[in-house]
Amino acid sequence: MNDNAKQEMMKKKKRRNLLRDSLLLAGGVIAVVIVLLVIPEKSGVFFAESKQVLLELAGVLPAVMILMGLFNVFVSKETVVKFLGSSAGIKSLFLGLALGTLPTGPLYIAFPVAASLRKKGARTASVLLFLFSWSCIKLPQELAELRFMGYEFMLVRLGATIALAVPAALLMEKILGKVEKR
Amino acid sequence: MNVTTIIVNGIAVAAIIAALVKDRKKAAAGIKGGLVSLIFLAPLMLLIVIVIGLIMTFLPPSAITAAVGDEAGIKGILTSTAIGAVIHVPAIIGFPIAASLLSAGASVSAAAAFITSLTMVGIVTLPIEIKELGVRFAVIRNVSALILAVCIALLVGVIL
């Protein structure tokens, strides 16, 4: 499939998701109205809680999305593939981890990138680390974590993730190697 | 206004200026892309706002503490790992969910488990992953991500 056809498909999928989310939202609004009509004394708490979350989200979401858009344009997936595909040794593990933080987009966009990395002969552990860090250490995404969870939680979670993901990826590489030989 | 909000927006403004200096056309495309994604994300975002509002209003904190609080222990971690693995929302929206659960009595480890499995494990996207990377790779990656989520949660719980 060529890139244009893929983009067309993504667009269609996005529109379908938008429609689905809007229908879900409409359902949610109707449910809330019914619930608050039955239990009106709770409506004050509900509106206060929802308003707070809405304001928090509205404060950072536009900034985070624009950052993601910029990363998307300035960090090309081809460069990532080029860098990681040709590296070897311990360096490739950390490169996988570092490069995964740069591109943006949901994890399913990373799968084809990972597939072409494997085809290019990148080490399995670095592809795994690339996917791990793509999913949970993406840079713009971390700004949202900073806002909602605080820097202490963010740093500890990131530290724990990096410390455990590297040995896990090496172990998985061994297991995959054994499974795929059979 | 919250300090982190100011920092986050400051970083975004700095990035926009840097991008404009580097390549005006690309910068415009990036900003536009981000804003379009924002519009596409809006209904889901509003839905999550409502859901969080409902949880905070009607779920008593004692219920949240019992399910995913400190005394729930490993069971609470497993519960939030499972929830994170099954639901399919962008991580940016996962953070406010985790934050409100945390403020309602969930444990830090449960929050870390939820975020990790939400981002790393993809049950909904498994078919795409299998298609691109093969059954073995996809299954082993997701299973290891599940185990990893529990381990990361335990480690975060020990430290914080």
Chai-1 contact restraints between the chains, C-beta under 6 A:
chainA,res_idxA,chainB,res_idxB,connection_type,confidence,min_distance_angstrom,max_distance_angstrom,comment,restraint_id
A,K14,B,F40,contact,1.0,0.0,6.0,A-B,restraint_1
A,L18,B,F40,contact,1.0,0.0,6.0,A-B,restraint_2
A,D21,B,P43,contact,1.0,0.0,6.0,A-B,restraint_3
A,D21,B,L44,contact,1.0,0.0,6.0,A-B,restraint_4
A,S22,B,P43,contact,1.0,0.0,6.0,A-B,restraint_5
A,L24,B,L47,contact,1.0,0.0,6.0,A-B,restraint_6
A,L25,B,P43,contact,1.0,0.0,6.0,A-B,restraint_7
A,L25,B,L46,contact,1.0,0.0,6.0,A-B,restraint_8
A,L25,B,L47,contact,1.0,0.0,6.0,A-B,restraint_9
A,G28,B,L47,contact,1.0,0.0,6.0,A-B,restraint_10
A,G28,B,I50,contact,1.0,0.0,6.0,A-B,restraint_11
A,V32,B,I50,contact,1.0,0.0,6.0,A-B,restraint_12
A,K42,B,T57,contact,1.0,0.0,6.0,A-B,restraint_13
A,V45,B,T57,contact,1.0,0.0,6.0,A-B,restraint_14
A,F46,B,G53,contact,1.0,0.0,6.0,A-B,restraint_15
A,F46,B,T57,contact,1.0,0.0,6.0,A-B,restraint_16
A,E49,B,G53,contact,1.0,0.0,6.0,A-B,restraint_17
A,E49,B,M56,contact,1.0,0.0,6.0,A-B,restraint_18
A,E49,B,T57,contact,1.0,0.0,6.0,A-B,restraint_19
A,S50,B,V49,contact,1.0,0.0,6.0,A-B,restraint_20
A,S50,B,G53,contact,1.0,0.0,6.0,A-B,restraint_21
A,V53,B,V49,contact,1.0,0.0,6.0,A-B,restraint_22
A,V53,B,I52,contact,1.0,0.0,6.0,A-B,restraint_23
A,V53,B,P96,contact,1.0,0.0,6.0,A-B,restraint_24
A,L54,B,V49,contact,1.0,0.0,6.0,A-B,restraint_25
A,L57,B,M45,contact,1.0,0.0,6.0,A-B,restraint_26
A,G59,B,T5,contact,1.0,0.0,6.0,A-B,restraint_27
A,V60,B,T5,contact,1.0,0.0,6.0,A-B,restraint_28
A,V60,B,V8,contact,1.0,0.0,6.0,A-B,restraint_29
A,P62,B,L38,contact,1.0,0.0,6.0,A-B,restraint_30
A,A63,B,V8,contact,1.0,0.0,6.0,A-B,restraint_31
A,A63,B,N9,contact,1.0,0.0,6.0,A-B,restraint_32
A,A63,B,A12,contact,1.0,0.0,6.0,A-B,restraint_33
A,V64,B,I92,contact,1.0,0.0,6.0,A-B,restraint_34
A,M65,B,G34,contact,1.0,0.0,6.0,A-B,restraint_35
A,M65,B,S37,contact,1.0,0.0,6.0,A-B,restraint_36
A,M65,B,L38,contact,1.0,0.0,6.0,A-B,restraint_37
A,I66,B,A12,contact,1.0,0.0,6.0,A-B,restraint_38
A,I66,B,I31,contact,1.0,0.0,6.0,A-B,restraint_39
A,I66,B,G34,contact,1.0,0.0,6.0,A-B,restraint_40
A,L67,B,A12,contact,1.0,0.0,6.0,A-B,restraint_41
A,L67,B,A15,contact,1.0,0.0,6.0,A-B,restraint_42
A,M68,B,G34,contact,1.0,0.0,6.0,A-B,restraint_43
A,G69,B,G30,contact,1.0,0.0,6.0,A-B,restraint_44
A,G69,B,I31,contact,1.0,0.0,6.0,A-B,restraint_45
A,G69,B,G33,contact,1.0,0.0,6.0,A-B,restraint_46
A,G69,B,G34,contact,1.0,0.0,6.0,A-B,restraint_47
A,L70,B,A15,contact,1.0,0.0,6.0,A-B,restraint_48
A,L70,B,A19,contact,1.0,0.0,6.0,A-B,restraint_49
A,L70,B,G30,contact,1.0,0.0,6.0,A-B,restraint_50
A,N72,B,G33,contact,1.0,0.0,6.0,A-B,restraint_51
A,V73,B,K26,contact,1.0,0.0,6.0,A-B,restraint_52
A,V73,B,A29,contact,1.0,0.0,6.0,A-B,restraint_53
A,V73,B,G30,contact,1.0,0.0,6.0,A-B,restraint_54
A,L107,B,G122,contact,1.0,0.0,6.0,A-B,restraint_55
A,Y108,B,T125,contact,1.0,0.0,6.0,A-B,restraint_56
A,Y108,B,I128,contact,1.0,0.0,6.0,A-B,restraint_57
A,F111,B,I128,contact,1.0,0.0,6.0,A-B,restraint_58
A,F111,B,E129,contact,1.0,0.0,6.0,A-B,restraint_59
A,F111,B,E132,contact,1.0,0.0,6.0,A-B,restraint_60
A,P112,B,E132,contact,1.0,0.0,6.0,A-B,restraint_61
A,A115,B,E132,contact,1.0,0.0,6.0,A-B,restraint_62
A,A115,B,L133,contact,1.0,0.0,6.0,A-B,restraint_63
A,S135,B,T119,contact,1.0,0.0,6.0,A-B,restraint_64
A,S135,B,M120,contact,1.0,0.0,6.0,A-B,restraint_65
A,C136,B,T116,contact,1.0,0.0,6.0,A-B,restraint_66
A,C136,B,T119,contact,1.0,0.0,6.0,A-B,restraint_67
A,C136,B,M120,contact,1.0,0.0,6.0,A-B,restraint_68
A,Q141,B,A91,contact,1.0,0.0,6.0,A-B,restraint_69
A,L143,B,V8,contact,1.0,0.0,6.0,A-B,restraint_70
A,A144,B,I92,contact,1.0,0.0,6.0,A-B,restraint_71
A,A144,B,F95,contact,1.0,0.0,6.0,A-B,restraint_72
A,E145,B,F95,contact,1.0,0.0,6.0,A-B,restraint_73
A,L146,B,T4,contact,1.0,0.0,6.0,A-B,restraint_74
A,R147,B,T4,contact,1.0,0.0,6.0,A-B,restraint_75
A,R147,B,V8,contact,1.0,0.0,6.0,A-B,restraint_76
A,F148,B,F95,contact,1.0,0.0,6.0,A-B,restraint_77
A,F148,B,P96,contact,1.0,0.0,6.0,A-B,restraint_78
A,F148,B,A99,contact,1.0,0.0,6.0,A-B,restraint_79
A,M149,B,A99,contact,1.0,0.0,6.0,A-B,restraint_80
A,V156,B,V156,contact,1.0,0.0,6.0,A-B,restraint_81
A,V156,B,I159,contact,1.0,0.0,6.0,A-B,restraint_82
A,V156,B,L160,contact,1.0,0.0,6.0,A-B,restraint_83
A,R157,B,A112,contact,1.0,0.0,6.0,A-B,restraint_84
A,R157,B,V156,contact,1.0,0.0,6.0,A-B,restraint_85
A,A160,B,I152,contact,1.0,0.0,6.0,A-B,restraint_86
A,A160,B,L155,contact,1.0,0.0,6.0,A-B,restraint_87
A,A160,B,V156,contact,1.0,0.0,6.0,A-B,restraint_88
A,T161,B,I152,contact,1.0,0.0,6.0,A-B,restraint_89
A,L164,B,L148,contact,1.0,0.0,6.0,A-B,restraint_90
A,L164,B,C151,contact,1.0,0.0,6.0,A-B,restraint_91
A,L164,B,I152,contact,1.0,0.0,6.0,A-B,restraint_92
A,A168,B,S144,contact,1.0,0.0,6.0,A-B,restraint_93
A,A168,B,L148,contact,1.0,0.0,6.0,A-B,restraint_94
A,M172,B,I140,contact,1.0,0.0,6.0,A-B,restraint_95
A,M172,B,S144,contact,1.0,0.0,6.0,A-B,restraint_96
A,L176,B,I140,contact,1.0,0.0,6.0,A-B,restraint_97
A,V179,B,R136,contact,1.0,0.0,6.0,A-B,restraint_98
